[in-house]
Amino acid sequence: MAKRRPVANLLALAVLTVAVERPMHPYEMASVLRARGKDDDMPIKWGSLYTVVRNLEKHGLLEAVGTDRQGARPERTLYRVTDAGRREAADWTRELLSTPGREPSPFESGLSVMGGLGPDEVRDLLRRRLELLERHVEADRRALERERAELPRLFLLESEYALAMREAQAAWVRELLKELDAGEFPGLDAWRAYHRTCDLPADLPADLADLAERGRPAQ
């Protein structure tokens, strides 16, 4: 079970991991994180960076250690990670690596309500998704090959994982499309008939029939 953390935004973890390297002001933290592509690895809202830094300081995970001025720019506060911040970053990383989390994707949300569309339209939409996934997979493979020539594998694991997840999703969509194309998807005829007549199958369980009625478009 995920631990309750004083600053639970994943941006906080990213900030702690870069602040371990040396004292930085928030603008430099953002520049380093962007350069390393961290916004591809985790959901980051850059507008909340200063709030996250202040909250980390409030909870004793970062501390101000002075200011920095470059040219005519205003002074910027430099922050370094505290011992408590180092422990928090390490503990959080252990949790993320060891404990599977439930993180529904937008695709899962779409699958959960796709019965509201007819099977033929769903098939067309899934074909479009598969084409895009296959393009992304090829682009990711090429990018990973380039990166392998420049970086140790330790710094490429998140890219490998993202590629594997895309490949797995593409394979799953491909199999689902095979079922739909061959007419082997269970309940396909009833699904198609419902969208043709708006009549629910007589053998539909009562709880599912109730849900379907509540989701039926207004006539």
N, C-alpha and C positions, 0 to 999 in steps of 0.2 A: 504494500500500500504506500502511495506517495506521501512523503513527509511534508508537514506544513512548514513552510519556510518564511522567514521574515520579509523577504523580497522575492516573490515567486515568478516574476517575469523572466523568461529565458534570456532576455537581453541582459539581465543582472549577472547571469552566469558568464555570458560572453565578456562583459565588462571586467569581471573579476579575473578571468583567464588572461586578458591582455594587461591588466594592471599588475599582475604578478611579475611581468618582465621588467618594468621600470615605472617610476612616477609619470603620469600623463594627465593632461587636461582633457575634458570631455570631447573637445573637437578632435584631438589626436586619437582618442579611443575610437571614435566613429570612423576616422580615416583608415586606421589599421584594420578594423573589423570589415569595412567595405572592401579594402584591398585583398583581404583573405576570403572574400565571398561568403561571410557568415550569414548574410541575409538570404543566401540560397539554402543554408543548412537549418535555419530555425526562423520562426515568425518574428521579425524585428520591426518595431514601430520606432523609427528614428526620432520622431517628434517627442517621444517620451524619454529620450536618453538622459537629459539633465535631471528629470524627476527621479529616474532610476538611480543615478549617481547620488543624488541627495538622500534618497531612502537608504542606500547602502551605507552612506556616511552616518545617517541617523542611527542605524542598527549596529554600528561599530565594525562594519566589514570593509570600509574604506576610511581613510583619514586624509585630511588636507595637510600638505607638507610645504606649502609655499605658493608662489605665483611665478608666471612666466610671461614675458612680453616680447613680441616680435614686431619690430618696426613701430609703426604708428597705431598698431592694433591695441585694444584694451587689454589690461592684465587678465590672465586666465589662471584660475586656481588649479594647482597640480594635486593629484590624488595618488596615494599608494595603497596597496592592499595591506590589511592588518593580518595578524596571525589568525584571528577569528575568520577573516575573509578567505584565507588560504584553506582553512579547515572546511568552510562552507562550500567552496568551489570543489574540493576533492570529494566531499560527501555527496554533493549533488551529482557530480560526474559518475560516482559509483552507482547511485540510484538509477540514473538514466541508462547505464550500461547493463545493469543486472535485473531491472524490474520492468516487464512489459507494461505499457500503458494503453489505455483505450482512447484512441484519437480518431474518431470518425472523420472520413474525408468527404469533400463535396460529392465525389463519385458515389460513395456509399449512400449518401443522402438521396442522390438521384435514383439509385437502384431501389431504395426503399419505397419510392412512390411511382416507379415507372409503369405500374399497372394502370395509372391514369391516362396513359397514351396507348394507342393501338400497337400490336406487335409488329406490323409492317414499318411503322414510323420508328419504333424502337430499334429495329434491325438497321434501318438507314443511319440512325444516330450513332449506333455502336460501330458501324463500318467507318463512319467519319472519325470516331474516336480512335479506332485501331490504326487508321492511316496516319493520324497525328502522332500516336504513340510510337509507331515504327520509325517515323522521321526523327523524333526525339531520341529514340534508342540509338539510331545510327550516328546522330550528332554527338551524343554523349560518349559513344565508343571512341569516336575519333578524338574528341577532346581528352579523354582519359589516356589514350595512347600518347598524345603529345605531352601530357603532364607527367606520365611515367618516365619520360626521358629527362625530366628536369627536377622531379621531387621524389623524396623517399616515400615508400608506400604508406608509412604511418600517417602522412598528411593527405592521403588520397582515399582513405577508407570510407569517408562519407560520400564521396563521388561514386565509389564502387557500389555502395549500398543503394544509392539512389538509382543507379543503372539497373541493379538487380531487381529492385521493386518495379521499375518501369517494364522490364522484360517479363516479370511475373504477371503484371496486370495485362500486358498485351497478350500473353499466352492464355490467360483466363477469358478475356474478351473474345479471342479467336475461337475458343472451344464453345462459348455460349452462342456465338454466331453460327457455328456448325449445327448446333441443335436447332436453332431457329430456321436456318435455311433448309434443313432436312425434314422439318416438321416434327421433330422428335422432342421438342420442349414439352414437359408435362402440362396439360391443361391449355395447350395452345388454341385448340378449337373453341373452348369456352371463353378464353380471353378475347379472341377475335370476334366471337358472337356478341359478347357483351358490348363491344364498341360499335357493333353494327346495329344492335337492337336496344341497348341499354337494359336488357333483362339479365338478372343475375342467375347463374346456374342453380338449379333446384337443390343440388346436393352440397352447396357451399355451407360450411359450418356457420352456425348462427352468429358467432362473434365476428367472423370475417365478413359476413353479409352486412352486419350492422356498420362495420367500418367502411365497407364499400358504399353503402347508402349515404353515409355522412360525407364521403368524398365525392359523390356523384355531382357532375357539373349541373348548374341550374338549367332547366329547359325553358 
